[in-house]
Amino acid sequence: MLKTEAQLPEVQRMLGPSQLSTTGLYLTPSEEDGRAAVKRAGL
């Protein structure tokens, strides 16, 4: 969902935990995600 630009609260609703911080535990970025972020930043 995040790769298709869903927002974190939308992911939270799909996964079901009551706190946004709990949802964040599921969202560890991959190395590829990190490289893509650096590329988008123009670094």
PyMOL commands that set and color helices and strands:
alter all, ss='L'
color gray80, all
select helices_A, chain A and resi 2-4+8-15+20-24+31-41
alter helices_A, ss='H'
color red, helices_A
deselect
rebuild
show_as cartoon
